[in-house]
Each structure stands twice: as C-alpha cells, then as structure tokens.
C-alpha cells in the first residue's frame, strides 16, 4: 500500500528529530521500502498500523526502530579504493614518523555501519605496517544502530558482501568459510571497538584522534546538522590529524577550519594552520 501524507510527515519528523536525516518530498517510495519489511517483522498488518502504534505514548523503542530503519547502512570493503591508497602511501607513514616517540595512534569511524570500513583499515595496517603491532592502536567505530553494530562485532559476512571490494588474498588470509558466510578472524575483530553513538546529539568527550572517517554520512543531513557535526569532529581531531569525507562531500561553506589536501578525489582534509581546535 502507498504511504499516506500524514504517515510520511510523521516519518519525516521522526527521522529529522532523532537522526538528523532529511527526507525530501518524493522519498515516499523509500519510506515504504524501509518500513514495510519492519512492519512485517514486528507483526503489524501493514506499515500504517506500525506508524499508528508509533504515534501512541510510551513507544520510544518502536520509534527508535522506525528511525533506525530509515538510516542508510550502505558500505563495502575498501570502498572507493583511493582513500585507502592515500592512507597506505602517505598518511600512515607520516603519522608513524610524527608519533614515533609516543607510539600511539587513535582512529575514529563515525558511522561504521556493519564494520567493513574499520576492518578494511585494520587489514591494511596489518598488511603494510607490522611495526604498529608494538604501538597503542585504538580504533573506535560508532553507529546509531544497535542492530548493525551487533553484525559488525560478529564480523560475519555473506558472499555478496565479501565480493564487494575485498581482495581475494585478504579474504583467504583473514576469513574462514562458515556455511554460506565468511567469518573474519579474531585478530582483526579485536582491533576495533564498536559503540552506539548518534552524531546528531551532543558528542561525548572522546579522542583526540589522529584520523577521523566521516565518509558518506553528511549527505543525509541538512546544513545546520552538518555544521554541528563538523564542529564536534574538529574539537576531537589532533591539530595535525586527518579527516576523511566521501567523494561527494565537502567542508566548503560548512567549516572554514578545514582545508582539502593530499588528493582531491580522496576526500581528505586537515585543519588549517590558523584554525584553533577548541
């Protein structure tokens, strides 16, 4: 069934208020595609009954499920390739040199979804920078969705997921075939800590971080939320740290403290020398 204008308005309001997601008119099809399966899973006759229940008092858990269903969890191993090449050839070597006396490196993945991004970096570090095994390496991966975080911690992926960007040699080295799925080994899984976090809320004290991955996240937010998130990230980024955004994202006209560098297509930014992280 098609979503009614009233139901669409409700989902728009909930998505923006709780997750900062902006659903423009014309996205009714997306709401239907996301909420119809949720309604069936939760035992409602259809989507309208699900949303009618969500309107009633005391349904915060159900509202959270609706908002979570509207979040986009598109991800893949070594997505877009170039950022990982820049990380391997330029950024990690530079940070190793800069942090050699401290032997400490902190990385934050702001919207980690089912874990492919942080696990891709973890495999890259194991493959190309064995000296980091003697360092204090902290990798924090956060997401709004408890369900996708549970999948990320489990580190189990189907054949379609491992065939999207994951080189065969890494698949055979770090994964074990289990029935129809592939299980990531414990060594790589232990390199990442997954925690629930809503970027739209006031961010708790974290960091400071040497690298922050905020890739393909801000495209779903309006300008005020984008500015808020970048401001929060800036406060937790080391003065000589690196911020990664998606190829279609930019800090331009959002936060003048950042400047793009390394490679235009890698989506890498650093704080300007005149910027003060507060």
Secondary structure, 3 states (H helix, E strand, C coil): CCCCHHHHHHHHHHHHHHHCECCCCCCHHHHHHHHHHHHHHCCCCCHHHHHHHHHCCCCHHHHHHHHHHHCCCCCCCCCCCHHHHHHHHHHHHHHHHHCCCCCEEEEEECCCCCCHHHHHHHHHHHHHCHHHHHCEEEEEEEECCHHHHHHHHHCEEEHHHHCCCCCHHHHHHHEEEECCEEEECHHHHCCCEEEECCCCCCCCCCCCEEEEEECCCHHHECHHHHHHHHHHHHHHEEEEEEEEECCCCCCCCCCCCEEECCCHHHCEEEECCCCCCC
